Amino acid sequence: MLPTTQHTPTTTLAGAAFIAADAARVVAPRFHKAVALDQDAANVQSATLHATAHGVYEARIGGALASTSVLDPGWTSYEWRLNVQHHDVTEQVRAAGRDVEIELLLGNGWYRGSLGFESADANYGDEIAVCAVLEISYADGAVQRFGTDDGWRAEASEITRNSLYDGQTIDARMRSAAGRELPVRAVEVDRSTLVAQTAPPVTRHEVLRPQRIWTSPRGRLLVDFGQNLVGWTRFTVQGTAGEAVAIRHAEVLEHDELGTRPLRGADATDVFVLSGDVDAFEPTFTFHGFRYIEVTGWPGELTEGDIEAVVVHSAMRRTGRFECSEPLVGQLVSNSVWGQKGNFLSVPTDCPQRDERLGWTGDIAAYAASASFQFDTADFLDNWLRDLHAEVAHAPKQVVPAVVPNVLKYAHFGEDFAFGELGATAIWGDAAVWVPQALWTAYGDRARLARHYPAMVLHLESVERALSPGGLWDQGFQFGDWLDPDAPPDQPAAAKADPAVVATACLFRSASFAAEAARILGETDDATRWAALTERTRRAFTAHYVAGGRVRSDCATVYALAICFGLLDDADRDAAGQRLAQLVRASGFRVTTGFAGTPFVTWALSETGHIDEAYRLLLERECPSWLYPVTMGATTVWERWDSMLPDGTINPGDMTSFNHYALGAVADWIYQVVGGIRPVEPGYARVRIQPVPGPGITWASCSYDAAAGTIESSWRVEDGRFTLDVHLPDGLAGEVVLPGGRVEQVGAGAHRFTAAWVAQPTA
């Protein structure tokens, strides 16, 4: 909980040292100090604990937790931005009395997490350290401060192993007696990196009970929580001292056993050593992506009331909701929501379970619009974009990295794995523009747009250096239409779409919004510059890649991008829309796009008059499709269209996740076209309610909590009539567009509209 008063990190931590303990790498040291108050505890007006760490910390005052947040201070680009938290601990100090014990438990977290894939073993440093100040204000105006220094004591805690990837070991026998004392040292940390935390903290959310407990064919004790989630398990148990309960986590089952192959190098196992008394366990220095667990060593019979799963993610307010007549689409939207919760954990990650969990820029570039409808992402993504700018500004070539924070610059990849410094990349690099664009659309915050604009400039300048003389972005490595469903499992970049076509189209979109942003911000010269780049790119694209409405590669992705980004004139746009619809029909309405095309293919169809094809593409159930995973029991969005094969085996590729939101970017189209809620002005200052019904869905209901209040749209088709109910909050005006094109201007309050409707055949 943040205090109401604002502090600057240089002031709040003044006089306190960063302290470290000489402990084994896997051990979490506990620092502590007993302090005496100058006055009676009843005179305490307020008390704040200011703290941060290289690593993650958990603070207690008088034995009580200082905060409901976990994994503080979170993950940022530590070289330039280290968050400082301010915890209101007034009640804890008052309860402790005149003598207060301050405890700081320190874990490896992301700072010394051996992060990355392919044995990257990437770390920010070899030593973790914590810094804190307890500041107490009394009713008479007196202030007392206690800060960390080398006079604090430290000991080995009951956490004898802690790793984000591998899990945590807690030895409850060590709780009853002080652990081995550890030498404490003050260490030097660059204090210019300290910043006040603006991002929402990571906190606990839902608590889920087991849906099923059973023994597998191999005799393993398995538990199903019914939902793929991110967090950990929590339980109280009693057993023989020294015996251990081990819990391994996985997202799916394979052949009725725990499907651990997608974890790759992550052990994802927590171990709890029993004391002989009643022990409560909760591993808060790790997290796992899982639906299922395998339990070994449980004393006696494990029942549904014995254990629970705790959902953990960054605190975000839910803002968007959707329901419709097709339950599978409702589940798809739920999967998108749960995927966002699991992967919005301090940074927007690619997956929460394997040896990766990195802030891949391409994933959030594809998904930011959907994310910002489902939840209030303003503070969360603003914080991440500050890291992105820091990474780009300090990079030797000032190129947007593939991951932010860019811990991979510290990776130790082997010679047989080439993942060196990349040049400018489309979609991944375009996150510097597309994520601010999504935030501007959702929230209309001019000050934040101004803060994000410099990174847009750096990205576009890096792309300009990579262009060929003809103005095409056809030089260097590109991820392209990553994970095209027709690509071999071991070649995720082998897409049908020419990567240069994809990249050049993406440049057009980025330059277009940069020009708009520059105009909004009064950067006249820049607006002219980016408008000129936009036009040059359009001319180059159409001259080299478009002929008679056909776009080079002749696949769904290139048509979707060319149409949605506005690269084509009217005649070519109509022809491209016809060709896209033809390709979609020829594919049997199965998805044929990857990361680049998936967010836009239904948009391109509906915006060119092919709403029936868009709906049929959405509602297809055979693989690859959005609903195929739902029919297979998915409760989050998968990384691959076929992460699990129809026979129940896991995709043979080394890169397979069952919680990976990028391909769920179709949710943006569902909310705006099926649900009908569309922003006309940034921040939903003016809205358009324009649901477009299509075959296979007979009713839909959508709502969005905008700054002005809740916007609601609900429609139904029945007996040849279309009925639409709209509710706008006070102070908000908009327009309603009905089937057939009739437009009605509306103000605040409830409104009902009807129109004739002719259902289209679904065959």
Disulfide bonds with the S-S distance in Angstrom:
none
